[in-house]
Amino acid sequence: MKRNRDGSAMIVVMCVMLMTMALSLALLLTSSVMISNANRANAKEQCRINAVSVANVLTKTIPTYSYDGVTEEYPTGRDSSLKGKLKSVLTTEWYPYDRNASSLQQILRAGKDYYSYKLGTDSGLPGETVVDLYFGNEQEEEEPDKKTNQDEWAEYFMGIILYVKVTSTVGNESSTVISKFQPDIPDRTTLAGWKWQYQGRYWEGGISE
């Protein structure tokens, strides 16, 4: 009789130990998932903050650049700075971005429809932040003769839309902000003193396809 009671007690103890181990493993798994989700949420929020912060700086900086005329071709010793690049929007160095271009067209263009700046580690931002520039023509018309028809040329130029895409990546998370600009031209005849005018956010969220 005593032997049966000892056997029953041992079974009860083993069941309790198994339940305790199962609960411990469940708690450990739950804690691991919660920590992983917290780290992911933190990285996602950091990406969003990075992208929005850089985009805000650019939307305030770009409209301060003032230009006279439009650079048609790059001269020797060309200006590769952001200000210089934004003036060269219609050169053969930087073609209009075409999402529907074929693979062959993309190869022939050699990436000239996109221009990218990668912010270095000295920027103080965690992860990697890339600024992409591309432009299109909302009127979707062929480029007019710049030399013989200034009014037509100015009207075409005013239809240009500049997109500034900021993508921040931290770990496996990424966030993108795309801002839109258009030329502000006080003098249509000479295109003197024109600037890029901020038109608002075009897209904001996860990775832009």
Backbone as CSV, one residue per row, in Angstrom:
resi,resn,N_x,N_y,N_z,CA_x,CA_y,CA_z,C_x,C_y,C_z
1,MET,0.825,-1.202,0.000,0.000,0.000,0.000,0.869,1.265,0.000
2,LYS,1.887,1.226,0.843,2.815,2.360,0.924,3.553,2.525,-0.382
3,ARG,3.895,1.366,-1.000,4.633,1.425,-2.258,3.769,2.091,-3.334
4,ASN,2.463,1.790,-3.347,1.556,2.408,-4.323,1.461,3.916,-4.117
5,ARG,1.400,4.314,-2.791,1.323,5.755,-2.506,2.586,6.464,-2.950
6,ASP,3.747,5.815,-2.736,5.022,6.424,-3.171,5.055,6.565,-4.687
7,GLY,4.556,5.523,-5.390,4.526,5.579,-6.852,3.614,6.679,-7.350
8,SER,2.457,6.830,-6.710,1.516,7.889,-7.108,2.105,9.264,-6.850
9,ALA,2.772,9.413,-5.711,3.393,10.696,-5.379,4.472,11.056,-6.385
10,MET,5.235,10.066,-6.813,6.296,10.305,-7.789,5.719,10.770,-9.131
11,ILE,4.603,10.143,-9.527,3.944,10.535,-10.776,3.447,11.974,-10.700
12,VAL,2.851,12.312,-9.544,2.359,13.680,-9.348,3.501,14.685,-9.431
13,VAL,4.617,14.350,-8.759,5.789,15.244,-8.784,6.302,15.427,-10.199
14,MET,6.391,14.340,-10.981,6.880,14.421,-12.356,5.940,15.268,-13.231
15,CYS,4.618,15.104,-13.010,3.656,15.910,-13.766,3.819,17.399,-13.461
16,VAL,3.994,17.696,-12.149,4.193,19.096,-11.747,5.462,19.665,-12.366
17,MET,6.534,18.862,-12.373,7.792,19.319,-12.959,7.647,19.568,-14.465
18,LEU,6.925,18.655,-15.159,6.714,18.842,-16.594,5.906,20.100,-16.883
19,MET,4.873,20.323,-16.080,4.054,21.529,-16.261,4.864,22.790,-15.994
20,THR,5.712,22.725,-14.933,6.568,23.870,-14.609,7.547,24.167,-15.745
21,MET,8.132,23.115,-16.299,9.071,23.290,-17.408,8.353,23.852,-18.641
22,ALA,7.151,23.346,-18.898,6.385,23.820,-20.055,6.038,25.298,-19.899
23,LEU,5.617,25.676,-18.690,5.291,27.080,-18.437,6.523,27.963,-18.553
24,SER,7.651,27.446,-18.055,8.894,28.219,-18.133,9.302,28.444,-19.584
25,LEU,9.199,27.387,-20.394,9.540,27.501,-21.815,8.592,28.461,-22.531
26,ALA,7.312,28.392,-22.156,6.326,29.288,-22.768,6.627,30.744,-22.422
27,LEU,6.971,30.975,-21.144,7.314,32.335,-20.721,8.580,32.827,-21.420
28,LEU,9.550,31.921,-21.577,10.794,32.274,-22.258,10.532,32.636,-23.721
29,LEU,9.674,31.843,-24.384,9.331,32.102,-25.777,8.591,33.430,-25.917
30,THR,7.648,33.655,-24.999,6.886,34.911,-25.020,7.800,36.108,-24.831
31,SER,8.733,35.999,-23.882,9.678,37.087,-23.633,10.548,37.349,-24.857
32,SER,10.994,36.264,-25.499,11.838,36.390,-26.687,11.088,37.089,-27.812
33,VAL,9.809,36.706,-28.020,8.994,37.328,-29.070,8.764,38.804,-28.775
34,MET,8.481,39.106,-27.489,8.232,40.496,-27.107,9.474,41.351,-27.314
35,ILE,10.640,40.815,-26.953,11.892,41.556,-27.146,12.173,41.764,-28.632
36,SER,11.934,40.700,-29.431,12.145,40.797,-30.877,11.221,41.829,-31.497
37,ASN,9.948,41.833,-31.088,8.987,42.816,-31.602,9.358,44.233,-31.185
38,ALA,9.844,44.370,-29.946,10.243,45.693,-29.458,11.440,46.215,-30.251
39,ASN,12.414,45.320,-30.512,13.591,45.733,-31.298,13.193,46.106,-32.718
40,ARG,12.276,45.329,-33.286,11.821,45.613,-34.648,11.069,46.935,-34.705
41,ALA,10.197,47.160,-33.721,9.441,48.414,-33.675,10.376,49.597,-33.488
42,ASN,11.415,49.407,-32.666,12.383,50.473,-32.435,13.152,50.795,-33.720
43,ALA,13.572,49.747,-34.460,14.290,49.962,-35.722,13.396,50.628,-36.748
44,LYS,12.113,50.202,-36.796,11.176,50.793,-37.752,10.940,52.271,-37.445
45,GLU,10.790,52.603,-36.179,10.574,53.995,-35.791,11.824,54.830,-36.057
46,GLN,13.006,54.231,-35.810,14.253,54.942,-36.072,14.390,55.236,-37.562
47,CYS,14.013,54.273,-38.412,14.038,54.491,-39.862,13.125,55.647,-40.250
48,ARG,11.926,55.643,-39.696,10.958,56.694,-40.029,11.475,58.064,-39.609
49,ILE,12.034,58.138,-38.399,12.565,59.404,-37.900,13.716,59.881,-38.784
50,ASN,14.615,58.956,-39.155,15.744,59.320,-40.018,15.263,59.877,-41.353
51,ALA,14.347,59.129,-42.004,13.871,59.528,-43.329,13.150,60.873,-43.286
52,VAL,12.285,61.046,-42.301,11.529,62.295,-42.184,12.462,63.466,-41.877
53,SER,13.435,63.243,-40.995,14.360,64.320,-40.622,15.183,64.796,-41.811
54,VAL,15.745,63.847,-42.566,16.552,64.210,-43.737,15.677,64.881,-44.795
55,ALA,14.467,64.344,-44.999,13.545,64.936,-45.974,13.189,66.370,-45.589
56,ASN,12.968,66.613,-44.303,12.636,67.971,-43.847,13.792,68.944,-44.094
57,VAL,15.015,68.469,-43.858,16.184,69.328,-44.113,16.266,69.684,-45.600
58,LEU,16.044,68.695,-46.463,16.128,68.922,-47.913,15.013,69.839,-48.409
59,THR,13.805,69.697,-47.856,12.700,70.543,-48.306,12.914,72.005,-47.906
60,LYS,13.734,72.227,-46.894,14.065,73.599,-46.493,15.302,74.121,-47.223
61,THR,16.220,73.210,-47.578,17.480,73.617,-48.204,17.340,73.838,-49.705
62,ILE,16.713,72.907,-50.409,16.633,72.967,-51.870,15.985,74.266,-52.375
63,PRO,14.895,74.762,-51.766,14.304,76.010,-52.256,15.188,77.250,-52.062
64,THR,16.272,77.128,-51.315,17.170,78.279,-51.136,18.143,78.421,-52.312
65,TYR,18.279,77.386,-53.143,19.178,77.458,-54.291,18.528,78.295,-55.395
66,SER,19.277,79.258,-55.917,18.777,80.106,-56.995,19.666,79.941,-58.218
67,TYR,19.036,79.905,-59.407,19.778,79.662,-60.640,19.434,80.689,-61.714
68,ASP,20.368,80.855,-62.641,20.140,81.676,-63.831,20.283,80.772,-65.045
69,GLY,19.177,80.534,-65.736,19.208,79.656,-66.887,19.277,78.193,-66.465
70,VAL,19.391,77.328,-67.468,19.464,75.883,-67.234,20.691,75.328,-67.924
71,THR,21.457,74.532,-67.217,22.655,73.914,-67.797,22.226,72.851,-68.803
72,GLU,22.613,73.037,-70.065,22.234,72.077,-71.101,23.249,70.948,-71.206
73,GLU,24.507,71.263,-71.069,25.551,70.246,-71.097,26.557,70.562,-70.004
74,TYR,27.179,69.545,-69.473,28.167,69.760,-68.418,29.434,70.376,-68.990
75,PRO,29.899,71.481,-68.437,31.189,72.032,-68.850,32.328,71.288,-68.160
76,THR,33.537,71.614,-68.525,34.690,71.027,-67.849,34.698,71.496,-66.395
77,GLY,35.008,70.593,-65.481,34.992,70.945,-64.064,33.585,71.139,-63.556
78,ARG,32.673,70.256,-63.972,31.267,70.385,-63.628,31.033,70.336,-62.118
79,ASP,29.952,70.948,-61.701,29.592,71.024,-60.286,28.779,69.788,-59.922
80,SER,29.365,68.890,-59.142,28.683,67.652,-58.760,27.978,67.766,-57.412
81,SER,27.934,68.973,-56.845,27.245,69.167,-55.572,25.736,69.034,-55.788
82,LEU,24.976,68.975,-54.703,23.528,68.872,-54.810,22.957,70.068,-55.560
83,LYS,23.451,71.265,-55.251,22.969,72.463,-55.928,23.265,72.400,-57.426
84,GLY,24.486,71.988,-57.772,24.858,71.900,-59.175,24.061,70.831,-59.902
85,LYS,23.840,69.701,-59.244,23.090,68.616,-59.871,21.660,69.026,-60.154
86,LEU,21.045,69.762,-59.241,19.656,70.154,-59.414,19.471,71.179,-60.537
87,LYS,20.540,71.829,-60.941,20.453,72.749,-62.083,20.527,71.992,-63.397
88,SER,21.156,70.830,-63.376,21.418,70.079,-64.610,20.301,69.087,-64.927
89,VAL,19.089,69.391,-64.480,17.985,68.448,-64.575,17.695,67.996,-66.006
90,LEU,17.986,68.823,-67.009,17.643,68.472,-68.384,18.856,68.185,-69.263
91,THR,19.958,67.808,-68.680,21.145,67.481,-69.475,21.129,66.018,-69.884
92,THR,22.043,65.659,-70.781,22.152,64.265,-71.207,22.773,63.409,-70.114
93,GLU,23.255,64.043,-69.041,23.801,63.309,-67.904,22.695,62.776,-67.001
94,TRP,21.474,63.303,-67.178,20.396,62.947,-66.258,19.082,62.925,-67.028
95,TYR,18.653,61.738,-67.446,17.448,61.585,-68.245,16.197,61.535,-67.366
96,PRO,15.025,61.847,-67.947,13.779,61.696,-67.182,13.581,60.247,-66.761
97,TYR,13.098,60.050,-65.565,12.884,58.703,-65.033,11.676,58.060,-65.710
98,ASP,11.825,56.835,-66.151,10.749,56.122,-66.837,10.564,54.755,-66.194
99,ARG,9.470,54.580,-65.449,9.209,53.306,-64.770,8.913,52.186,-65.769
100,ASN,8.499,52.558,-66.989,8.110,51.562,-67.984,9.227,51.243,-68.972
101,ALA,10.426,51.776,-68.727,11.534,51.536,-69.648,11.917,50.060,-69.639
102,SER,12.288,49.543,-70.813,12.686,48.144,-70.919,14.080,47.952,-70.338
103,SER,14.470,46.708,-70.135,15.800,46.404,-69.603,16.890,46.961,-70.502
104,LEU,16.694,46.868,-71.830,17.683,47.376,-72.777,17.816,48.890,-72.653
105,GLN,16.679,49.568,-72.513,16.716,51.022,-72.360,17.442,51.421,-71.077
106,GLN,17.213,50.652,-70.011,17.877,50.951,-68.747,19.390,50.791,-68.884
107,ILE,19.807,49.739,-69.627,21.238,49.518,-69.831,21.840,50.654,-70.654
108,LEU,21.147,51.059,-71.716,21.653,52.137,-72.572,21.733,53.454,-71.811
109,ARG,20.775,53.662,-70.917,20.788,54.882,-70.118,21.870,54.847,-69.040
110,ALA,22.291,53.653,-68.710,23.349,53.467,-67.704,23.013,54.175,-66.389
111,GLY,21.765,54.070,-65.979,21.357,54.639,-64.695,21.249,56.151,-64.686
112,LYS,21.179,56.776,-65.866,21.161,58.241,-65.908,19.806,58.850,-65.557
113,ASP,18.800,57.999,-65.328,17.503,58.541,-64.936,17.374,58.620,-63.417
114,TYR,18.432,58.259,-62.717,18.441,58.280,-61.253,19.776,58.843,-60.793
115,TYR,19.767,59.624,-59.763,21.017,60.118,-59.198,20.946,59.942,-57.694
116,SER,21.954,59.323,-57.113,21.900,58.960,-55.695,23.044,59.565,-54.884
117,TYR,22.708,59.954,-53.668,23.691,60.377,-52.670,23.559,59.435,-51.474
118,LYS,24.646,58.860,-51.042,24.624,58.018,-49.845,25.273,58.798,-48.711
119,LEU,24.507,59.011,-47.639,25.024,59.762,-46.502,26.046,58.918,-45.753
120,GLY,27.212,59.479,-45.512,28.285,58.753,-44.848,28.060,58.605,-43.352
121,THR,28.954,57.883,-42.715,28.836,57.654,-41.270,29.018,58.950,-40.482
122,ASP,29.652,59.946,-41.115,29.855,61.213,-40.408,28.547,61.993,-40.253
123,SER,27.468,61.521,-40.895,26.177,62.196,-40.750,25.589,61.973,-39.363
124,GLY,26.084,60.942,-38.657,25.595,60.663,-37.312,24.306,59.857,-37.279
125,LEU,23.797,59.451,-38.456,22.560,58.680,-38.500,22.857,57.185,-38.395
126,PRO,22.060,56.438,-37.651,22.259,54.978,-37.582,21.839,54.325,-38.886
127,GLY,22.411,53.171,-39.173,22.050,52.456,-40.390,22.569,53.154,-41.630
128,GLU,21.814,53.020,-42.734,22.199,53.610,-44.022,21.083,54.500,-44.535
129,THR,21.433,55.693,-44.989,20.452,56.622,-45.542,20.889,57.028,-46.946
130,VAL,19.985,56.888,-47.906,20.276,57.194,-49.306,19.268,58.219,-49.814
131,VAL,19.765,59.236,-50.535,18.912,60.239,-51.160,18.954,60.015,-52.669
132,ASP,17.808,59.721,-53.268,17.703,59.523,-54.714,16.964,60.698,-55.339
133,LEU,17.458,61.154,-56.487,16.825,62.242,-57.234,16.377,61.710,-58.590
134,TYR,15.162,62.026,-58.987,14.712,61.706,-60.344,13.616,62.697,-60.723
135,PHE,13.385,62.848,-62.023,12.402,63.827,-62.448,11.583,63.301,-63.621
136,GLY,10.424,63.929,-63.834,9.567,63.589,-64.962,8.896,64.847,-65.467
137,ASN,8.178,64.734,-66.579,7.461,65.864,-67.153,5.968,65.560,-67.087
138,GLU,5.233,66.340,-66.292,3.814,66.060,-66.099,3.017,66.234,-67.388
139,GLN,3.559,67.012,-68.328,2.865,67.233,-69.597,3.130,66.109,-70.596
140,GLU,4.210,65.331,-70.347,4.571,64.197,-71.191,4.647,64.588,-72.663
141,GLU,5.294,65.705,-72.923,5.484,66.161,-74.300,6.955,66.082,-74.658
142,GLU,7.231,66.054,-75.965,8.615,66.051,-76.403,9.268,67.385,-76.075
143,GLU,10.556,67.331,-75.837,11.294,68.546,-75.489,11.306,69.514,-76.665
144,PRO,10.911,70.783,-76.469,10.873,71.762,-77.566,12.274,72.235,-77.944
145,ASP,12.347,73.004,-79.000,13.606,73.595,-79.431,13.976,74.722,-78.482
146,LYS,15.027,74.525,-77.691,15.403,75.501,-76.672,15.866,76.823,-77.277
147,LYS,16.433,76.770,-78.473,17.067,77.955,-79.047,16.096,78.863,-79.789
148,THR,15.033,78.282,-80.388,14.165,79.085,-81.236,12.842,79.473,-80.589
149,ASN,12.444,78.801,-79.543,11.151,79.095,-78.948,11.274,79.141,-77.429
150,GLN,11.641,80.292,-76.902,11.882,80.442,-75.466,10.607,80.231,-74.643
151,ASP,9.465,80.744,-75.156,8.221,80.585,-74.398,7.823,79.118,-74.299
152,GLU,7.960,78.412,-75.420,7.622,76.993,-75.416,8.571,76.217,-74.519
153,TRP,9.836,76.596,-74.564,10.842,75.953,-73.726,10.554,76.206,-72.249
154,ALA,10.207,77.472,-71.902,9.918,77.804,-70.510,8.690,77.044,-70.015
155,GLU,7.665,76.923,-70.880,6.457,76.207,-70.491,6.757,74.730,-70.254
156,TYR,7.605,74.171,-71.118,8.012,72.773,-70.947,8.760,72.598,-69.631
157,PHE,9.679,73.514,-69.353,10.484,73.424,-68.134,9.622,73.546,-66.892
158,MET,8.577,74.379,-66.961,7.685,74.544,-65.807,6.868,73.290,-65.541
159,GLY,6.807,72.381,-66.510,6.086,71.127,-66.315,6.922,70.035,-65.680
160,ILE,8.199,70.330,-65.436,9.085,69.339,-64.841,8.753,69.144,-63.356
161,ILE,8.748,67.903,-62.923,8.552,67.582,-61.509,9.794,66.863,-61.004
162,LEU,10.373,67.386,-59.944,11.545,66.781,-59.313,11.092,65.986,-58.090
163,TYR,11.557,64.748,-58.013,11.245,63.898,-56.858,12.525,63.663,-56.065
164,VAL,12.447,63.879,-54.767,13.576,63.646,-53.868,13.169,62.532,-52.906
165,LYS,13.800,61.394,-53.064,13.435,60.193,-52.307,14.496,59.902,-51.245
166,VAL,14.093,59.873,-49.997,14.992,59.582,-48.879,14.628,58.218,-48.309
167,THR,15.585,57.293,-48.307,15.351,55.951,-47.775,16.347,55.660,-46.661
168,SER,15.812,55.342,-45.491,16.650,55.001,-44.341,16.464,53.523,-44.021
169,THR,17.589,52.810,-43.849,17.549,51.390,-43.534,18.331,51.116,-42.252
170,VAL,17.673,50.495,-41.298,18.303,50.088,-40.041,17.988,48.614,-39.838
171,GLY,19.005,47.770,-39.874,18.770,46.335,-39.766,17.955,45.845,-40.945
172,ASN,16.838,45.162,-40.653,15.963,44.662,-41.712,14.788,45.589,-41.996
173,GLU,14.751,46.719,-41.336,13.652,47.666,-41.507,14.066,48.827,-42.410
174,SER,13.094,49.365,-43.140,13.372,50.461,-44.052,12.172,51.391,-44.131
175,SER,12.433,52.685,-44.273,11.366,53.673,-44.398,11.745,54.686,-45.475
176,THR,10.747,55.129,-46.231,10.999,56.021,-47.362,10.069,57.226,-47.326
177,VAL,10.619,58.385,-47.660,9.838,59.614,-47.820,10.190,60.207,-49.180
178,ILE,9.180,60.487,-49.996,9.409,61.106,-51.303,8.750,62.479,-51.316
179,SER,9.553,63.503,-51.594,9.061,64.875,-51.663,9.035,65.346,-53.118
180,LYS,8.122,66.257,-53.424,7.943,66.718,-54.802,8.243,68.209,-54.909
181,PHE,8.963,68.578,-55.980,9.326,69.973,-56.236,9.004,70.323,-57.691
182,GLN,8.733,71.621,-57.938,8.574,72.117,-59.296,9.311,73.444,-59.437
183,PRO,9.722,73.789,-60.666,10.440,75.059,-60.862,9.539,76.260,-60.585
184,ASP,10.074,77.233,-59.894,9.418,78.516,-59.682,10.199,79.525,-60.515
185,ILE,9.598,80.015,-61.614,10.320,80.830,-62.595,9.737,82.243,-62.640
186,PRO,10.425,83.219,-62.061,9.930,84.595,-62.092,10.068,85.240,-63.470
187,ASP,11.036,84.806,-64.280,11.277,85.395,-65.602,11.283,84.273,-66.650
188,ARG,10.180,84.148,-67.395,10.059,83.078,-68.390,11.004,83.281,-69.577
189,THR,11.402,84.525,-69.819,12.225,84.819,-70.995,13.655,84.347,-70.827
190,THR,14.241,84.633,-69.681,15.655,84.299,-69.455,15.849,83.158,-68.460
191,LEU,14.775,82.769,-67.781,14.857,81.756,-66.719,15.827,82.175,-65.622
192,ALA,15.903,83.480,-65.399,16.816,84.002,-64.376,16.150,83.956,-63.005
193,GLY,16.934,83.534,-62.012,16.466,83.539,-60.628,15.443,82.469,-60.306
194,TRP,15.411,81.382,-61.104,14.435,80.334,-60.804,14.924,79.457,-59.655
195,LYS,13.963,78.841,-58.963,14.268,77.967,-57.828,13.360,76.746,-57.883
196,TRP,13.743,75.717,-57.129,12.872,74.567,-56.951,11.920,74.863,-55.796
197,GLN,10.644,74.785,-56.059,9.637,75.085,-55.039,9.017,73.784,-54.518
198,TYR,9.007,73.653,-53.211,8.481,72.443,-52.570,6.968,72.354,-52.770
199,GLN,6.491,71.180,-53.237,5.071,70.984,-53.512,4.387,70.054,-52.516
200,GLY,5.167,69.486,-51.597,4.573,68.596,-50.603,5.104,67.180,-50.709
201,ARG,4.620,66.323,-49.810,5.035,64.920,-49.796,4.290,64.162,-50.888
202,TYR,5.028,63.342,-51.606,4.442,62.516,-52.656,4.134,61.115,-52.144
203,TRP,4.984,60.612,-51.244,4.812,59.255,-50.713,5.577,59.122,-49.404
204,GLU,5.022,58.351,-48.477,5.709,58.096,-47.205,5.270,56.751,-46.658
205,GLY,6.234,55.945,-46.226,5.894,54.654,-45.653,7.049,53.692,-45.702
206,GLY,6.741,52.407,-45.947,7.782,51.396,-46.048,8.554,51.549,-47.343
207,ILE,9.242,50.498,-47.756,10.028,50.574,-48.979,9.143,50.854,-50.159
208,SER,9.484,51.878,-50.955,8.725,52.229,-52.146,9.118,51.342,-53.301
209,GLU,8.147,50.710,-53.925,8.428,49.806,-55.037,8.782,50.600,-56.292
